[in-house]
Amino acid sequence: MTKQDKQKYLNYLSSCLNKYYETIQSHKNIETNKSYIKGLMAGGMYSSLVTVQELNKIIEETHYEFFGKSQQERKIENALTSGDEEDWSYFDTPAKKRNSS
């Protein structure tokens, strides 16, 4: 494989990731796109065309270009704005009593 093949693959992966992010934003079913992208990345690694580090880099770059923030920043923002409170009532009972059943 040539450097040109690698760049062509990374450009295609970036395009697929953009389509995936569009489906996320529109709240559509993402499983088909997600499975396809996972297969595409596995094929790239299996054929030794790319490394895990290169895949992580293209994912992060494409995510930042699409959303304007890193994956980590977006996760934090979503967690803070989701309004979903964790149910901590499980911990109201002491561990000794929870584990004795």
SVG drawing of the C-alpha trace seen along z (x, -y; Angstrom):
<svg xmlns="http://www.w3.org/2000/svg" viewBox="-34 -25 38 38">
<polyline fill="none" stroke="black" stroke-width="0.4" points="0.0,0.0 1.2,-3.4 1.1,-6.7 -1.6,-7.8 -3.7,-4.7 -3.4,-5.5 -4.5,-9.1 -7.4,-8.0 -8.5,-5.6 -8.2,-8.2 -10.2,-10.7 -13.0,-8.1 -13.0,-7.3 -13.3,-11.0 -16.3,-11.3 -18.0,-8.3 -17.4,-9.7 -19.0,-13.0 -22.1,-11.1 -22.2,-9.3 -22.0,-12.5 -24.8,-13.9 -27.0,-10.9 -26.1,-11.5 -27.2,-15.2 -30.5,-14.3 -31.2,-11.6 -31.6,-8.9 -30.6,-5.2 -26.8,-5.2 -26.2,-1.4 -25.8,-0.8 -23.3,-3.6 -21.5,-2.6 -21.1,1.0 -19.9,0.0 -17.3,-2.4 -16.0,0.2 -15.6,2.7 -13.8,0.1 -11.4,-0.7 -10.8,3.0 -10.0,3.6 -7.6,0.7 -5.8,2.1 -5.9,5.7 -4.3,4.8 -1.7,2.8 -2.7,-0.3 -3.2,-2.3 -2.4,-2.0 -4.7,-2.5 -3.0,-5.8 -3.7,-7.0 -7.3,-6.0 -7.7,-7.8 -6.2,-10.9 -8.5,-11.0 -11.5,-10.3 -10.6,-13.1 -9.8,-15.5 -13.1,-14.8 -15.1,-15.0 -13.5,-18.4 -14.2,-19.7 -17.8,-18.6 -18.8,-19.5 -16.2,-22.2 -15.0,-20.4 -13.1,-17.3 -14.9,-14.1 -14.0,-14.6 -15.4,-18.1 -18.6,-17.0 -19.1,-14.1 -18.7,-16.5 -21.0,-19.0 -23.7,-16.4 -23.4,-15.0 -23.8,-18.5 -26.7,-19.5 -28.6,-16.2 -30.5,-16.9 -30.4,-13.2 -29.7,-12.8 -28.0,-9.6 -30.0,-7.6 -27.7,-7.3 -30.3,-5.8 -28.6,-2.4 -25.9,-3.9 -28.3,-5.0 -28.0,-1.5 -24.6,-0.7 -22.4,1.6 -22.5,4.2 -26.2,4.5 -26.3,4.4 -23.8,7.2 -25.3,9.5 -28.2,10.7"/>
</svg>
